[in-house]
Amino acid sequence: MDRFIDAAVEQFAEDHSEPETDLYARLREETYRVMKNPQMQVGLLEGRFLKMLVRLTGARNILEIGMFTGYSTLMMAEALPDDGRVTTCEIDPEAEAIARKYFAESPH
């Protein structure tokens, strides 16, 4: 299968991004272990990109439709100011349960 992003470009981005924290690593691992379609989860680079967009735009409110297990939600929440808010929706109760567990551990 052809790659959308050249492997060298992707490696460069990974090498110059903040490393994945323990919380995100555990969330990713549980998602891949438990969920039927774990590839739906946002990856570290995509998550860091979303976080950067939130910071660059000065967003204070985020509406996310379909959070899956919450990886992207947590990334975006990190970038919000103290009075910022994420409103997110998910119809899969199994995915929501995983997300809520990790939301409870996050200071954001």
N, C-alpha and C positions, 0 to 999 in steps of 0.2 A: 504494500500500500504506500502511495506517495505521502510524504509528510507535508503538512501545510506550512510549518515553520522548519527551516533548516536546522539540523541537529546542532551545528556549531553555534548558531544564534541562540538557540534554546539553552545550551550549556553556558554561554556567556551570561545570559540573563540570570540563570540559577547561581552562577558564581558571584554575581554582583547584587544579589538579593539577600535580605535578612533570612537567616535560617529558620526552619520550621520549629516552633516551640513544642514542648512536650504535650500541651493541650491539643494542638492541631494534629500532631503525630498520632495521638491516641484516638482522636475523632476520625481521622483518615483510616486508621487500622480497623477500628470497629465498623465503620461504614463498609469497608471491603470484606470484612468477615461476615457481616450480618445481612446486608442489603442485597436484593436480587440484581439490581443494576448499579453497582457502585461507581461505574465510570461516569455517572451523571454528576458526581461530586466535582466541584471546582478544585483545581489543583493549586499548589503553592504559588506559582507564577501568576495565574489568573486572579487568585485571591489578593496577592500583593498589588496587582494592577488595579483592582477594584478599590482597594484601600487608598492607593495613590489618587485615583479619580475623585474619591470623596474629599480628600484633603485639598486637592487642587481647585475643586469647585466651591469649597467652603460650605458644603451641604450641611444642613442641620436636621433634615428629615429625609428618611429613605423609605420607600415603599418597595418591597421585594415580593414578587409573585412567584411562588415556588422556591422554597429554601432548601428542599431535600433534607440533608442532615445538619445544615446550619454552618458549614465551613465558610461560605462567602458572607453569610450574615455576621458572623463573628469578626471577620476581617474588616468589613465595612464599619461595624460598631466601634472598632478600635480607633478609627480615624475621626469619629464624630467628636464635637466639643462636649463638655460635661452635660450640657442641657440638650444634646442631640437625642434623636429617637429613631429607632428602626421599627417599622411595622412590616411584618412578614406573614405570608400565608403558605400553608402546606396542607394538602388533602390526605396524605399518607400518614396514618397514625403511628406506624412503626418509625418512619423517618422523623416525625415530630417528637416522639419520645426520646430518640437519640439526641436530637438537637437540644431539647429542653435540659437534658442531663449535662451537656457541655456548656450551655448558657449559664446554668447555675454555678459552674466553676469559674466562669470568666468574670473579671472585675468590670467588664463593659456591659 
